[in-house]
Amino acid sequence: MTDADVIIVGAGPTGLMLACELCRAGVRPLALERLPEIRDIPKAGGLSGQILELLRYRGELERFEAASTARRPASGRFPWGGMHVDFTQLEDPPMEALPLPQPQLERVLEDFARELGADIRRGHEVVGLKQDDAAVTADVRGPDGPDRVTGQYLVGCDGASSRVRDLAGIPFPGITYPEVQRLAQVTVPEGVTVLENGDIDVAGHGRISFGFTRTERGEFALGSTNPGLMGLYTSEEEAVAYDDDEPMTVTELGDSIRRVLGVDLPLGEPTRLTRFTFHAREVERYRDGRILMAGDAAHLFPAPGVALGAGLLDSVNLGWKLAADIQGWAPPGLLATYHDERRLAAARNMLHAQAQVAIRRGHDPAAVALRDLFQELLADEQPLRRLGGLMAGSEVRYPFPGHDHHALIGTFAPDLALRTNRGATSVAELMHKARPVLLDLADRPDLREIARDWQDRVDIYAASADHRPADALLIRPDVHVAWAATIDEPTDTAAPALRDALSGWFGTPAG
Ligand SMILES: Cc1cc2nc3c(=O)[nH]c(=O)nc-3n(C[C@H](O)[C@H](O)[C@H](O)COP(=O)(O)OP(=O)(O)OC[C@H]3O[C@@H](n4cnc5c(N)ncnc54)[C@H](O)[C@@H]3O)c2cc1C
């Protein structure tokens, strides 16, 4: 008997989300976290893109909204490659964000995971690993001394400098850019006057403009959302390796502003101080036997606003597959799809994150022209939507078997408004249980009958919709369409294809 079905190393956002997903799928996770409590240092400012949709389909979004500083996800202007991408003109923007500082996010996730029954042990650091055919064993340094725990699987959710990755010998190739970004908010000090247009007047120096100022040493930005505060940002090339867990100081910020802008800017009391470096890295393999990697431990993207959602979606992709394996019904190769699918999603994120590096960098006229041209192209709806889908991660289409049969196969299931004999509902509502769903949209008893053999693991619904993109949809717990019947597809092609999809994703029937 193992101590847990799955050992999760690291109770950051990725590990906590995985704990929730595993509990919902009916297995026992044990999360080991080296920190005794959640640290109040600012990292990500909120959630954005596809993860918000996923949480809505899970019926969990309200929890996150309740902890947010805004009541609903907001769409608007997002920083992108040193410019802003503006979705405010679009009625149904492809990208939304929910402000929720990372410490609060972690609290919501931890409370939820504990509510669902997860065992989360803080102050427990994993220092060694061993795996064989039957189990994985972790050596732990805990408050009561050394300990050893075993699980059927172990997932490294232990962040950018992952110990699990090192212990498992998984390479993490890529680039670290010699570019350091600093972001801060400080009170307006004596000697600085904020002018009506947002510029500031600095005693002994003169005026500094609101917005971005590019210099030969980098970039400086001044902004404010609050009359008593100055928002400050610098970006400069520095070949120094900072530890992301070491908070930035006001002195460090002042030194950076002096280097970039050539001004000794007086600074008041800080309300936010963050520094980050950009890397483009990805593990060579997301799985090594019984050890899997997720979140920052598996990938780092050189742009803000990407990493958090990518890590949470790793957990959503992985949770039900691990549970299927542990519960003994996973078809061969199911767990291997985790590497293939999340690698594909990471490639799409890497595409726009790397492009942002190229667009953001450079202060010569050619670089300025590239930014201006890009901004011009984004004034048109089609490229704006395309970029929004890429930023949100909603355009990812996994290459599932039968991919050519129907355009929805491999995509995130659309949220159709549905009518059933029990009243109105929606695809999102049917997914609240985080279980596989066969949704019959065209009164197809032939297809429902086939799915009945899998009814211990697949929920079967019949409904009608004003807009019917398919006769039936088979949806995985992570809300991706595993298979779809075309409109009026005859039984002799639809029935065997559905049977193949059911056994391909959900194993052989129990009885
Ligand atoms: C300054 C800053 C600003 C950022 N801003 C954004 C942003 O705006 N948007 C965005 O999407 N992302 C942002 N990020 C990135 C975001 O914070 C990360 O993507 C996110 O924290 C990744 O979550 P994770 O759970 O994968 O890893 P982490 O949050 O790093 O969590 C890993 C956990 O593992 C624990 N751990 C490590 N080693 C061990 C061990 N051996 N044993 C037990 N526990 C261990 C750590 O203590 C930690 O709690 C920012 C990061 C920084 C540093």
The ligand as an SDF file (V2000), in Angstrom:
LIG
                    3D

 53 58  0  0  0  0  0  0  0  0999 V2000
    7.7670   38.5310  -10.3890 C   0  0  0  0  0  0  0  0  0  0  0  0
    6.9440   37.5460  -11.1440 C   0  0  0  0  0  0  0  0  0  0  0  0
    5.8300   37.9850  -11.8410 C   0  0  0  0  0  0  0  0  0  0  0  0
    5.0550   37.0720  -12.5560 C   0  0  0  0  0  0  0  0  0  0  0  0
    3.9620   37.5280  -13.2460 N   0  0  0  0  0  0  0  0  0  0  0  0
    3.2100   36.6510  -13.9390 C   0  0  0  0  0  0  0  0  0  0  0  0
    2.0550   37.0780  -14.6330 C   0  0  0  0  0  0  0  0  0  0  0  0
    1.6910   38.2450  -14.6100 O   0  0  0  0  0  0  0  0  0  0  0  0
    1.3060   36.1420  -15.2890 N   0  0  0  0  0  0  0  0  0  0  0  0
    1.6580   34.8200  -15.3090 C   0  0  0  0  0  0  0  0  0  0  0  0
    0.9650   34.0020  -15.9380 O   0  0  0  0  0  0  0  0  0  0  0  0
    2.7300   34.4030  -14.6440 N   0  0  0  0  0  0  0  0  0  0  0  0
    3.5070   35.2740  -13.9680 C   0  0  0  0  0  0  0  0  0  0  0  0
    4.5920   34.8320  -13.2980 N   0  0  0  0  0  0  0  0  0  0  0  0
    4.8840   33.4080  -13.3390 C   0  0  0  0  0  0  0  0  0  0  0  0
    4.0230   32.6540  -12.3220 C   0  0  0  0  0  0  0  0  0  0  0  0
    4.2660   33.1910  -11.0450 O   0  0  0  0  0  0  0  0  0  0  0  0
    4.4010   31.1870  -12.4080 C   0  0  0  0  0  0  0  0  0  0  0  0
    4.0990   30.7320  -13.7120 O   0  0  0  0  0  0  0  0  0  0  0  0
    3.6640   30.3240  -11.4000 C   0  0  0  0  0  0  0  0  0  0  0  0
    4.0370   30.6220  -10.0950 O   0  0  0  0  0  0  0  0  0  0  0  0
    3.9720   28.8540  -11.6960 C   0  0  0  0  0  0  0  0  0  0  0  0
    3.3210   28.0570  -10.7870 O   0  0  0  0  0  0  0  0  0  0  0  0
    3.9260   26.6430  -10.3920 P   0  0  0  0  0  0  0  0  0  0  0  0
    2.9850   26.1010   -9.3810 O   0  0  0  0  0  0  0  0  0  0  0  0
    4.1940   25.8550  -11.6240 O   0  0  0  0  0  0  0  0  0  0  0  0
    5.3390   26.9550   -9.7440 O   0  0  0  0  0  0  0  0  0  0  0  0
    5.6660   27.8190   -8.4370 P   0  0  0  0  0  0  0  0  0  0  0  0
    4.6590   28.8760   -8.2360 O   0  0  0  0  0  0  0  0  0  0  0  0
    7.0920   28.2010   -8.5560 O   0  0  0  0  0  0  0  0  0  0  0  0
    5.4690   26.7880   -7.2590 O   0  0  0  0  0  0  0  0  0  0  0  0
    6.4030   25.7730   -7.0050 C   0  0  0  0  0  0  0  0  0  0  0  0
    6.2630   25.3690   -5.5490 C   0  0  0  0  0  0  0  0  0  0  0  0
    7.1190   24.2560   -5.3070 O   0  0  0  0  0  0  0  0  0  0  0  0
    7.7450   24.4110   -4.0500 C   0  0  0  0  0  0  0  0  0  0  0  0
    8.9750   23.6040   -4.0750 N   0  0  0  0  0  0  0  0  0  0  0  0
   10.0870   23.8070   -4.8020 C   0  0  0  0  0  0  0  0  0  0  0  0
   10.9860   22.8200   -4.5850 N   0  0  0  0  0  0  0  0  0  0  0  0
   10.4110   21.9680   -3.6880 C   0  0  0  0  0  0  0  0  0  0  0  0
   10.8380   20.7420   -3.0830 C   0  0  0  0  0  0  0  0  0  0  0  0
   12.0200   20.2060   -3.3620 N   0  0  0  0  0  0  0  0  0  0  0  0
    9.9890   20.1280   -2.2200 N   0  0  0  0  0  0  0  0  0  0  0  0
    8.7580   20.6470   -1.9360 C   0  0  0  0  0  0  0  0  0  0  0  0
    8.3270   21.8130   -2.4790 N   0  0  0  0  0  0  0  0  0  0  0  0
    9.1340   22.4530   -3.3600 C   0  0  0  0  0  0  0  0  0  0  0  0
    8.0050   25.9070   -3.9740 C   0  0  0  0  0  0  0  0  0  0  0  0
    8.1890   26.3350   -2.6410 O   0  0  0  0  0  0  0  0  0  0  0  0
    6.7250   26.4660   -4.6080 C   0  0  0  0  0  0  0  0  0  0  0  0
    5.7210   26.7060   -3.6430 O   0  0  0  0  0  0  0  0  0  0  0  0
    5.4000   35.7070  -12.5720 C   0  0  0  0  0  0  0  0  0  0  0  0
    6.5120   35.2610  -11.8650 C   0  0  0  0  0  0  0  0  0  0  0  0
    7.2840   36.1680  -11.1530 C   0  0  0  0  0  0  0  0  0  0  0  0
    8.4780   35.6550  -10.3960 C   0  0  0  0  0  0  0  0  0  0  0  0
  1  2  1  0
  2  3  1  0
  2 52  2  0
  3  4  2  0
  4  5  1  0
  4 50  1  0
  5  6  2  0
  6  7  1  0
  6 13  1  0
  7  8  2  0
  7  9  1  0
  9 10  1  0
 10 11  2  0
 10 12  1  0
 12 13  2  0
 13 14  1  0
 14 15  1  0
 14 50  1  0
 15 16  1  0
 16 17  1  0
 16 18  1  0
 18 19  1  0
 18 20  1  0
 20 21  1  0
 20 22  1  0
 22 23  1  0
 23 24  1  0
 24 25  2  0
 24 26  1  0
 24 27  1  0
 27 28  1  0
 28 29  2  0
 28 30  1  0
 28 31  1  0
 31 32  1  0
 32 33  1  0
 33 34  1  0
 33 48  1  0
 34 35  1  0
 35 36  1  0
 35 46  1  0
 36 37  1  0
 36 45  1  0
 37 38  2  0
 38 39  1  0
 39 40  1  0
 39 45  2  0
 40 41  1  0
 40 42  2  0
 42 43  1  0
 43 44  2  0
 44 45  1  0
 46 47  1  0
 46 48  1  0
 48 49  1  0
 50 51  2  0
 51 52  1  0
 52 53  1  0
M  END
$$$$
